[in-house]
Amino acid sequence: MEWTGRFVELGNRPAGSAQLRRQAQMIVENLDRLSCSVEVDRFVAATPNGAKPMRNIVARFGAESHSPIIVISGHYDTIAAPEFVGANDGGSSAALLMVLAERLDRAGREGVWLAFFDGEEAIVEWSGGDHTYGSRRLAQRWAADGTASRIGALINVDMIGDRDLDILYEGNSDAALRREVWDVASDLGYAAAFRTNLGYVQDDHISFLEVGVPSLNLIDFNYGPLNSYWHTSQDSLDKLSKRSFAIVLHVLEAFLQRRNPAQ
Ligand SMILES: [Zn+2]
């Protein structure tokens, strides 16, 4: 909640904005204090509104050569709208990764990479290629350099701060990975938050599914009455709860432990 608050204070944070550049600096400054290696991947995306500078941030815990790699990802940009601060959509995913980074550092975990995506949101309209710029860029790079084949699982988080946590059983996701994570959640007593209502959402995980990485999207796409807080000025800090962040963190950490009990 603290990290989300800091990001929200920056205001609206669309791709290419000074506010998002400031947020990226905050993320990198804090990751630099931890035991991970930090890569800022700058690129220029061709959007319907022209070329926009974007940056993905990747934090690698443990030796670069560690295999298989587990990637936990989320976007940190918001839609462009002056009154939109994106507490949940953009804020919560980036904030959760910040806390997870601190916890991975303390636990001395290896083979876990965190990816912060720029440009998830559409610049004009979610159609054609006008979305998920950062994740498509990274997926293509990782497919080209062989990294993709070393990734055992990628779990993307999006809009997970909603105080009424209701995570979709997302249908595009890798079925075996989804089952595994839902089993972890159920064992921990979180079946009420990890629902079995199937729904299909286009999100950053698709970019990695397309290059053969088993990928899962954890998204609560039921935000306020009839999803009315989504992409509106209602997406503010008061709609979130620290318990929702704690549940998702607990499930992710238990999943990492199950995948690599030796650590
Ligand atoms: Zn969004």
py3Dmol code that shows the C-alpha trace and the ligand (Angstrom):
import py3Dmol

protein = """\
ATOM      1  CA  MET A   1       0.000   0.000   0.000  1.00  0.00           C
ATOM      2  CA  GLU A   2       2.914   2.347   0.744  1.00  0.00           C
ATOM      3  CA  TRP A   3       4.507   1.769  -2.640  1.00  0.00           C
ATOM      4  CA  THR A   4       1.171   2.160  -4.390  1.00  0.00           C
ATOM      5  CA  GLY A   5       0.700   5.455  -2.544  1.00  0.00           C
ATOM      6  CA  ARG A   6       4.093   6.709  -3.701  1.00  0.00           C
ATOM      7  CA  PHE A   7       3.304   5.846  -7.312  1.00  0.00           C
ATOM      8  CA  VAL A   8      -0.175   7.392  -7.112  1.00  0.00           C
ATOM      9  CA  GLU A   9       1.338  10.645  -5.774  1.00  0.00           C
ATOM     10  CA  LEU A  10       3.138  11.037  -9.111  1.00  0.00           C
ATOM     11  CA  GLY A  11      -0.260  11.458 -10.788  1.00  0.00           C
ATOM     12  CA  ASN A  12      -1.178  10.126 -14.216  1.00  0.00           C
ATOM     13  CA  ARG A  13       1.666   7.964 -15.577  1.00  0.00           C
ATOM     14  CA  PRO A  14       1.221   7.036 -19.240  1.00  0.00           C
ATOM     15  CA  ALA A  15       4.004   5.642 -21.437  1.00  0.00           C
ATOM     16  CA  GLY A  16       6.435   8.350 -22.498  1.00  0.00           C
ATOM     17  CA  SER A  17       5.468  10.783 -19.693  1.00  0.00           C
ATOM     18  CA  ALA A  18       7.811  12.552 -17.276  1.00  0.00           C
ATOM     19  CA  GLN A  19       5.819  11.034 -14.382  1.00  0.00           C
ATOM     20  CA  LEU A  20       6.430   7.480 -15.607  1.00  0.00           C
ATOM     21  CA  ARG A  21      10.119   8.278 -16.080  1.00  0.00           C
ATOM     22  CA  ARG A  22      10.194   9.414 -12.438  1.00  0.00           C
ATOM     23  CA  GLN A  23       8.460   6.208 -11.360  1.00  0.00           C
ATOM     24  CA  ALA A  24      11.018   4.131 -13.264  1.00  0.00           C
ATOM     25  CA  GLN A  25      13.792   6.029 -11.438  1.00  0.00           C
ATOM     26  CA  MET A  26      12.162   5.253  -8.073  1.00  0.00           C
ATOM     27  CA  ILE A  27      11.907   1.568  -8.974  1.00  0.00           C
ATOM     28  CA  VAL A  28      15.516   1.335 -10.176  1.00  0.00           C
ATOM     29  CA  GLU A  29      16.933   3.294  -7.216  1.00  0.00           C
ATOM     30  CA  ASN A  30      15.313   0.863  -4.819  1.00  0.00           C
ATOM     31  CA  LEU A  31      16.181  -2.295  -6.738  1.00  0.00           C
ATOM     32  CA  ASP A  32      19.797  -1.109  -6.919  1.00  0.00           C
ATOM     33  CA  ARG A  33      19.994  -1.409  -3.127  1.00  0.00           C
ATOM     34  CA  LEU A  34      19.156  -5.135  -3.283  1.00  0.00           C
ATOM     35  CA  SER A  35      21.183  -8.200  -4.289  1.00  0.00           C
ATOM     36  CA  CYS A  36      19.685  -8.402  -7.790  1.00  0.00           C
ATOM     37  CA  SER A  37      21.151  -7.286 -11.093  1.00  0.00           C
ATOM     38  CA  VAL A  38      19.013  -4.576 -12.649  1.00  0.00           C
ATOM     39  CA  GLU A  39      18.575  -4.027 -16.350  1.00  0.00           C
ATOM     40  CA  VAL A  40      16.751  -1.033 -17.843  1.00  0.00           C
ATOM     41  CA  ASP A  41      15.813  -1.856 -21.417  1.00  0.00           C
ATOM     42  CA  ARG A  42      15.072   1.370 -23.287  1.00  0.00           C
ATOM     43  CA  PHE A  43      13.346   1.238 -26.633  1.00  0.00           C
ATOM     44  CA  VAL A  44      11.214   3.372 -28.885  1.00  0.00           C
ATOM     45  CA  ALA A  45       7.753   2.042 -29.663  1.00  0.00           C
ATOM     46  CA  ALA A  46       5.853   2.941 -32.816  1.00  0.00           C
ATOM     47  CA  THR A  47       2.354   3.894 -31.601  1.00  0.00           C
ATOM     48  CA  PRO A  48      -0.705   5.423 -33.332  1.00  0.00           C
ATOM     49  CA  ASN A  49       0.402   8.722 -31.714  1.00  0.00           C
ATOM     50  CA  GLY A  50       3.939   8.453 -33.043  1.00  0.00           C
ATOM     51  CA  ALA A  51       7.193   7.142 -31.610  1.00  0.00           C
ATOM     52  CA  LYS A  52       7.266   6.912 -27.813  1.00  0.00           C
ATOM     53  CA  PRO A  53      10.283   6.201 -25.610  1.00  0.00           C
ATOM     54  CA  MET A  54       9.606   3.288 -23.254  1.00  0.00           C
ATOM     55  CA  ARG A  55      11.577   1.296 -20.698  1.00  0.00           C
ATOM     56  CA  ASN A  56      11.188  -2.175 -19.257  1.00  0.00           C
ATOM     57  CA  ILE A  57      12.955  -2.934 -15.992  1.00  0.00           C
ATOM     58  CA  VAL A  58      14.204  -6.443 -15.189  1.00  0.00           C
ATOM     59  CA  ALA A  59      15.630  -7.510 -11.800  1.00  0.00           C
ATOM     60  CA  ARG A  60      17.446 -10.852 -11.694  1.00  0.00           C
ATOM     61  CA  PHE A  61      17.992 -12.671  -8.408  1.00  0.00           C
ATOM     62  CA  GLY A  62      20.787 -15.247  -8.349  1.00  0.00           C
ATOM     63  CA  ALA A  63      23.268 -16.151 -11.040  1.00  0.00           C
ATOM     64  CA  GLU A  64      22.340 -15.118 -14.571  1.00  0.00           C
ATOM     65  CA  SER A  65      22.846 -18.736 -15.660  1.00  0.00           C
ATOM     66  CA  HIS A  66      20.388 -20.188 -13.118  1.00  0.00           C
ATOM     67  CA  SER A  67      17.868 -22.449 -14.844  1.00  0.00           C
ATOM     68  CA  PRO A  68      14.911 -22.811 -14.946  1.00  0.00           C
ATOM     69  CA  ILE A  69      13.966 -19.211 -14.391  1.00  0.00           C
ATOM     70  CA  ILE A  70      10.679 -18.160 -12.813  1.00  0.00           C
ATOM     71  CA  VAL A  71       9.514 -14.728 -13.932  1.00  0.00           C
ATOM     72  CA  ILE A  72       7.025 -12.638 -11.968  1.00  0.00           C
ATOM     73  CA  SER A  73       5.871  -9.634 -13.982  1.00  0.00           C
ATOM     74  CA  GLY A  74       3.479  -6.714 -14.081  1.00  0.00           C
ATOM     75  CA  HIS A  75       2.991  -3.401 -15.834  1.00  0.00           C
ATOM     76  CA  TYR A  76       3.762  -0.022 -14.284  1.00  0.00           C
ATOM     77  CA  ASP A  77       2.298   2.407 -16.826  1.00  0.00           C
ATOM     78  CA  THR A  78      -1.261   3.756 -16.677  1.00  0.00           C
ATOM     79  CA  ILE A  79      -3.746   4.835 -19.326  1.00  0.00           C
ATOM     80  CA  ALA A  80      -3.400   8.499 -20.324  1.00  0.00           C
ATOM     81  CA  ALA A  81      -6.125  10.547 -18.613  1.00  0.00           C
ATOM     82  CA  PRO A  82      -5.357  13.607 -16.467  1.00  0.00           C
ATOM     83  CA  GLU A  83      -7.542  12.551 -13.521  1.00  0.00           C
ATOM     84  CA  PHE A  84      -6.523   8.864 -13.621  1.00  0.00           C
ATOM     85  CA  VAL A  85      -3.959   7.816 -11.005  1.00  0.00           C
ATOM     86  CA  GLY A  86      -4.151   4.021 -11.458  1.00  0.00           C
ATOM     87  CA  ALA A  87      -3.889   2.853  -7.861  1.00  0.00           C
ATOM     88  CA  ASN A  88      -4.934  -0.652  -8.847  1.00  0.00           C
ATOM     89  CA  ASP A  89      -4.323  -0.636 -12.616  1.00  0.00           C
ATOM     90  CA  GLY A  90      -0.601   0.044 -12.913  1.00  0.00           C
ATOM     91  CA  GLY A  91       0.054   0.935  -9.284  1.00  0.00           C
ATOM     92  CA  SER A  92      -0.708  -2.370  -7.551  1.00  0.00           C
ATOM     93  CA  SER A  93       1.295  -4.567  -9.927  1.00  0.00           C
ATOM     94  CA  ALA A  94       4.406  -2.368  -9.673  1.00  0.00           C
ATOM     95  CA  ALA A  95       4.046  -2.064  -5.902  1.00  0.00           C
ATOM     96  CA  LEU A  96       3.686  -5.799  -5.411  1.00  0.00           C
ATOM     97  CA  LEU A  97       6.875  -6.392  -7.412  1.00  0.00           C
ATOM     98  CA  MET A  98       8.718  -3.854  -5.210  1.00  0.00           C
ATOM     99  CA  VAL A  99       7.770  -5.701  -2.029  1.00  0.00           C
ATOM    100  CA  LEU A 100       8.481  -9.086  -3.605  1.00  0.00           C
ATOM    101  CA  ALA A 101      11.950  -7.811  -4.563  1.00  0.00           C
ATOM    102  CA  GLU A 102      12.709  -6.908  -0.950  1.00  0.00           C
ATOM    103  CA  ARG A 103      11.475 -10.303   0.220  1.00  0.00           C
ATOM    104  CA  LEU A 104      13.426 -12.275  -2.425  1.00  0.00           C
ATOM    105  CA  ASP A 105      16.513 -10.337  -1.384  1.00  0.00           C
ATOM    106  CA  ARG A 106      16.047 -11.223   2.285  1.00  0.00           C
ATOM    107  CA  ALA A 107      15.279 -14.878   1.493  1.00  0.00           C
ATOM    108  CA  GLY A 108      18.324 -15.173  -0.796  1.00  0.00           C
ATOM    109  CA  ARG A 109      16.225 -16.694  -3.561  1.00  0.00           C
ATOM    110  CA  GLU A 110      17.849 -17.537  -6.875  1.00  0.00           C
ATOM    111  CA  GLY A 111      16.511 -18.003 -10.364  1.00  0.00           C
ATOM    112  CA  VAL A 112      13.653 -15.542  -9.920  1.00  0.00           C
ATOM    113  CA  TRP A 113      13.401 -12.563 -12.237  1.00  0.00           C
ATOM    114  CA  LEU A 114      11.024  -9.636 -11.852  1.00  0.00           C
ATOM    115  CA  ALA A 115       9.885  -7.769 -14.960  1.00  0.00           C
ATOM    116  CA  PHE A 116       8.243  -4.329 -14.893  1.00  0.00           C
ATOM    117  CA  PHE A 117       6.570  -3.625 -18.239  1.00  0.00           C
ATOM    118  CA  ASP A 118       6.102  -0.241 -19.822  1.00  0.00           C
ATOM    119  CA  GLY A 119       3.337   0.381 -22.389  1.00  0.00           C
ATOM    120  CA  GLU A 120       0.818  -2.281 -21.414  1.00  0.00           C
ATOM    121  CA  GLU A 121      -2.053   0.135 -21.888  1.00  0.00           C
ATOM    122  CA  ALA A 122      -3.287   1.178 -25.320  1.00  0.00           C
ATOM    123  CA  ILE A 123      -2.133   4.601 -26.479  1.00  0.00           C
ATOM    124  CA  VAL A 124      -5.345   5.177 -28.444  1.00  0.00           C
ATOM    125  CA  GLU A 125      -7.446   2.011 -28.496  1.00  0.00           C
ATOM    126  CA  TRP A 126      -6.872  -1.652 -27.530  1.00  0.00           C
ATOM    127  CA  SER A 127      -6.803  -3.185 -31.012  1.00  0.00           C
ATOM    128  CA  GLY A 128      -4.202  -4.317 -33.532  1.00  0.00           C
ATOM    129  CA  GLY A 129      -0.781  -3.766 -31.976  1.00  0.00           C
ATOM    130  CA  ASP A 130      -1.730  -0.798 -29.783  1.00  0.00           C
ATOM    131  CA  HIS A 131      -1.081  -2.435 -26.393  1.00  0.00           C
ATOM    132  CA  THR A 132       1.449  -4.567 -24.443  1.00  0.00           C
ATOM    133  CA  TYR A 133       4.432  -2.809 -26.063  1.00  0.00           C
ATOM    134  CA  GLY A 134       6.851  -3.637 -23.249  1.00  0.00           C
ATOM    135  CA  SER A 135       6.009  -7.311 -22.852  1.00  0.00           C
ATOM    136  CA  ARG A 136       6.055  -7.943 -26.604  1.00  0.00           C
ATOM    137  CA  ARG A 137       9.445  -6.282 -26.815  1.00  0.00           C
ATOM    138  CA  LEU A 138      10.851  -8.412 -23.975  1.00  0.00           C
ATOM    139  CA  ALA A 139       9.276 -11.660 -25.201  1.00  0.00           C
ATOM    140  CA  GLN A 140      10.790 -11.145 -28.638  1.00  0.00           C
ATOM    141  CA  ARG A 141      14.211 -10.381 -27.181  1.00  0.00           C
ATOM    142  CA  TRP A 142      14.051 -13.448 -24.934  1.00  0.00           C
ATOM    143  CA  ALA A 143      12.886 -15.664 -27.808  1.00  0.00           C
ATOM    144  CA  ALA A 144      15.772 -14.428 -29.975  1.00  0.00           C
ATOM    145  CA  ASP A 145      18.543 -14.873 -27.384  1.00  0.00           C
ATOM    146  CA  GLY A 146      17.351 -18.261 -26.060  1.00  0.00           C
ATOM    147  CA  THR A 147      16.205 -16.974 -22.649  1.00  0.00           C
ATOM    148  CA  ALA A 148      12.584 -17.945 -23.340  1.00  0.00           C
ATOM    149  CA  SER A 149      13.478 -21.652 -23.421  1.00  0.00           C
ATOM    150  CA  ARG A 150      14.989 -21.367 -19.911  1.00  0.00           C
ATOM    151  CA  ILE A 151      11.841 -19.912 -18.337  1.00  0.00           C
ATOM    152  CA  GLY A 152       9.913 -22.553 -16.395  1.00  0.00           C
ATOM    153  CA  ALA A 153       6.966 -20.289 -15.635  1.00  0.00           C
ATOM    154  CA  LEU A 154       5.902 -16.679 -15.952  1.00  0.00           C
ATOM    155  CA  ILE A 155       3.234 -15.271 -13.662  1.00  0.00           C
ATOM    156  CA  ASN A 156       1.907 -11.836 -14.530  1.00  0.00           C
ATOM    157  CA  VAL A 157      -0.004  -9.801 -11.942  1.00  0.00           C
ATOM    158  CA  ASP A 158      -2.452  -7.027 -12.785  1.00  0.00           C
ATOM    159  CA  MET A 159      -5.047  -5.191 -10.650  1.00  0.00           C
ATOM    160  CA  ILE A 160      -4.435  -7.356  -7.591  1.00  0.00           C
ATOM    161  CA  GLY A 161      -4.931  -4.648  -4.927  1.00  0.00           C
ATOM    162  CA  ASP A 162      -8.748  -4.546  -5.011  1.00  0.00           C
ATOM    163  CA  ARG A 163     -10.016  -4.828  -1.428  1.00  0.00           C
ATOM    164  CA  ASP A 164     -12.686  -7.194  -2.756  1.00  0.00           C
ATOM    165  CA  LEU A 165     -10.169  -9.638  -4.234  1.00  0.00           C
ATOM    166  CA  ASP A 166     -11.681 -11.886  -6.881  1.00  0.00           C
ATOM    167  CA  ILE A 167      -9.017 -13.306  -9.201  1.00  0.00           C
ATOM    168  CA  LEU A 168     -10.201 -14.553 -12.546  1.00  0.00           C
ATOM    169  CA  TYR A 169      -9.584 -18.146 -13.688  1.00  0.00           C
ATOM    170  CA  GLU A 170      -7.990 -16.741 -16.819  1.00  0.00           C
ATOM    171  CA  GLY A 171      -8.629 -18.859 -19.898  1.00  0.00           C
ATOM    172  CA  ASN A 172      -5.700 -17.898 -22.146  1.00  0.00           C
ATOM    173  CA  SER A 173      -3.227 -18.902 -19.434  1.00  0.00           C
ATOM    174  CA  ASP A 174      -1.253 -22.155 -19.386  1.00  0.00           C
ATOM    175  CA  ALA A 175      -3.699 -24.691 -17.896  1.00  0.00           C
ATOM    176  CA  ALA A 176      -1.151 -26.726 -15.909  1.00  0.00           C
ATOM    177  CA  LEU A 177       0.450 -23.640 -14.390  1.00  0.00           C
ATOM    178  CA  ARG A 178      -2.985 -22.211 -13.550  1.00  0.00           C
ATOM    179  CA  ARG A 179      -3.971 -25.475 -11.822  1.00  0.00           C
ATOM    180  CA  GLU A 180      -0.699 -25.496  -9.865  1.00  0.00           C
ATOM    181  CA  VAL A 181      -1.148 -21.919  -8.611  1.00  0.00           C
ATOM    182  CA  TRP A 182      -4.823 -22.462  -7.765  1.00  0.00           C
ATOM    183  CA  ASP A 183      -3.856 -25.566  -5.768  1.00  0.00           C
ATOM    184  CA  VAL A 184      -1.328 -23.473  -3.822  1.00  0.00           C
ATOM    185  CA  ALA A 185      -3.969 -20.803  -3.147  1.00  0.00           C
ATOM    186  CA  SER A 186      -6.519 -23.381  -2.071  1.00  0.00           C
ATOM    187  CA  ASP A 187      -4.042 -25.098   0.269  1.00  0.00           C
ATOM    188  CA  LEU A 188      -3.366 -21.719   1.900  1.00  0.00           C
ATOM    189  CA  GLY A 189      -7.106 -21.110   2.420  1.00  0.00           C
ATOM    190  CA  TYR A 190      -7.568 -18.472  -0.293  1.00  0.00           C
ATOM    191  CA  ALA A 191     -10.197 -20.232  -2.410  1.00  0.00           C
ATOM    192  CA  ALA A 192     -12.547 -17.271  -1.878  1.00  0.00           C
ATOM    193  CA  ALA A 193     -10.101 -14.939  -3.639  1.00  0.00           C
ATOM    194  CA  PHE A 194      -8.902 -17.404  -6.291  1.00  0.00           C
ATOM    195  CA  ARG A 195     -12.203 -18.086  -7.966  1.00  0.00           C
ATOM    196  CA  THR A 196     -13.007 -20.646 -10.631  1.00  0.00           C
ATOM    197  CA  ASN A 197     -15.051 -18.327 -12.836  1.00  0.00           C
ATOM    198  CA  LEU A 198     -13.449 -18.678 -16.264  1.00  0.00           C
ATOM    199  CA  GLY A 199     -12.844 -15.530 -18.284  1.00  0.00           C
ATOM    200  CA  TYR A 200     -10.484 -14.463 -21.038  1.00  0.00           C
ATOM    201  CA  VAL A 201      -8.321 -11.364 -20.745  1.00  0.00           C
ATOM    202  CA  GLN A 202      -5.735  -9.970 -23.139  1.00  0.00           C
ATOM    203  CA  ASP A 203      -2.741  -8.959 -21.055  1.00  0.00           C
ATOM    204  CA  ASP A 204       1.051  -9.088 -20.930  1.00  0.00           C
ATOM    205  CA  HIS A 205       1.121 -12.883 -20.416  1.00  0.00           C
ATOM    206  CA  ILE A 206      -0.049 -13.375 -24.024  1.00  0.00           C
ATOM    207  CA  SER A 207       3.264 -12.005 -25.324  1.00  0.00           C
ATOM    208  CA  PHE A 208       5.117 -14.846 -23.577  1.00  0.00           C
ATOM    209  CA  LEU A 209       2.601 -17.583 -24.403  1.00  0.00           C
ATOM    210  CA  GLU A 210       3.253 -16.659 -28.043  1.00  0.00           C
ATOM    211  CA  VAL A 211       6.944 -17.512 -27.666  1.00  0.00           C
ATOM    212  CA  GLY A 212       6.253 -20.803 -25.864  1.00  0.00           C
ATOM    213  CA  VAL A 213       6.676 -19.745 -22.216  1.00  0.00           C
ATOM    214  CA  PRO A 214       4.134 -21.347 -19.807  1.00  0.00           C
ATOM    215  CA  SER A 215       2.437 -18.173 -18.600  1.00  0.00           C
ATOM    216  CA  LEU A 216      -0.381 -17.237 -16.255  1.00  0.00           C
ATOM    217  CA  ASN A 217      -2.251 -14.005 -15.647  1.00  0.00           C
ATOM    218  CA  LEU A 218      -3.426 -13.191 -12.132  1.00  0.00           C
ATOM    219  CA  ILE A 219      -5.985 -10.429 -12.622  1.00  0.00           C
ATOM    220  CA  ASP A 220      -8.995  -9.267 -10.665  1.00  0.00           C
ATOM    221  CA  PHE A 221     -11.084  -7.918 -13.505  1.00  0.00           C
ATOM    222  CA  ASN A 222     -14.087  -7.232 -11.308  1.00  0.00           C
ATOM    223  CA  TYR A 223     -13.209  -3.880  -9.776  1.00  0.00           C
ATOM    224  CA  GLY A 224     -16.113  -2.046  -8.158  1.00  0.00           C
ATOM    225  CA  PRO A 225     -19.790  -2.514  -9.059  1.00  0.00           C
ATOM    226  CA  LEU A 226     -19.910  -3.792 -12.668  1.00  0.00           C
ATOM    227  CA  ASN A 227     -16.146  -3.125 -12.935  1.00  0.00           C
ATOM    228  CA  SER A 228     -16.944   0.612 -12.725  1.00  0.00           C
ATOM    229  CA  TYR A 229     -13.653   1.598 -11.050  1.00  0.00           C
ATOM    230  CA  TRP A 230     -11.653   0.216 -13.992  1.00  0.00           C
ATOM    231  CA  HIS A 231     -10.028   2.938 -16.154  1.00  0.00           C
ATOM    232  CA  THR A 232     -11.888   5.698 -14.290  1.00  0.00           C
ATOM    233  CA  SER A 233     -10.955   8.323 -11.694  1.00  0.00           C
ATOM    234  CA  GLN A 234     -12.482   5.911  -9.161  1.00  0.00           C
ATOM    235  CA  ASP A 235      -9.292   3.798  -9.338  1.00  0.00           C
ATOM    236  CA  SER A 236      -7.883   5.358  -6.173  1.00  0.00           C
ATOM    237  CA  LEU A 237      -5.996   4.148  -3.115  1.00  0.00           C
ATOM    238  CA  ASP A 238      -9.109   3.890  -0.917  1.00  0.00           C
ATOM    239  CA  LYS A 239     -10.427   1.024  -3.090  1.00  0.00           C
ATOM    240  CA  LEU A 240      -7.466  -1.202  -2.194  1.00  0.00           C
ATOM    241  CA  SER A 241      -6.504  -3.226   0.858  1.00  0.00           C
ATOM    242  CA  LYS A 242      -3.168  -4.466   2.115  1.00  0.00           C
ATOM    243  CA  ARG A 243      -4.741  -7.871   2.749  1.00  0.00           C
ATOM    244  CA  SER A 244      -5.204  -8.376  -1.018  1.00  0.00           C
ATOM    245  CA  PHE A 245      -1.521  -7.662  -1.651  1.00  0.00           C
ATOM    246  CA  ALA A 246      -0.603 -10.019   1.202  1.00  0.00           C
ATOM    247  CA  ILE A 247      -2.702 -12.865  -0.227  1.00  0.00           C
ATOM    248  CA  VAL A 248      -1.120 -12.615  -3.676  1.00  0.00           C
ATOM    249  CA  LEU A 249       2.387 -12.307  -2.208  1.00  0.00           C
ATOM    250  CA  HIS A 250       1.784 -15.340   0.007  1.00  0.00           C
ATOM    251  CA  VAL A 251       0.613 -17.439  -2.963  1.00  0.00           C
ATOM    252  CA  LEU A 252       3.544 -16.357  -5.138  1.00  0.00           C
ATOM    253  CA  GLU A 253       6.085 -17.115  -2.422  1.00  0.00           C
ATOM    254  CA  ALA A 254       4.528 -20.506  -1.678  1.00  0.00           C
ATOM    255  CA  PHE A 255       4.604 -21.269  -5.416  1.00  0.00           C
ATOM    256  CA  LEU A 256       8.311 -20.342  -5.589  1.00  0.00           C
ATOM    257  CA  GLN A 257       9.006 -22.531  -2.562  1.00  0.00           C
ATOM    258  CA  ARG A 258       7.138 -25.468  -4.115  1.00  0.00           C
ATOM    259  CA  ARG A 259       9.013 -25.088  -7.406  1.00  0.00           C
ATOM    260  CA  ASN A 260      12.368 -24.877  -5.665  1.00  0.00           C
ATOM    261  CA  PRO A 261      12.184 -26.362  -2.143  1.00  0.00           C
ATOM    262  CA  ALA A 262      15.984 -26.418  -1.795  1.00  0.00           C
ATOM    263  CA  GLN A 263      16.175 -22.634  -1.397  1.00  0.00           C
TER     264      GLN A 263
END
"""
ligand_1 = """\
1
ZN
Zn -5.634 -1.011 -17.689
"""
view = py3Dmol.view(width=600, height=400)
view.addModel(protein, "pdb")
view.setStyle({"model": 0}, {"cartoon": {"style": "trace"}})
view.addModel(ligand_1, "xyz")
view.setStyle({"model": 1}, {"stick": {}})
view.zoomTo()
view.show()
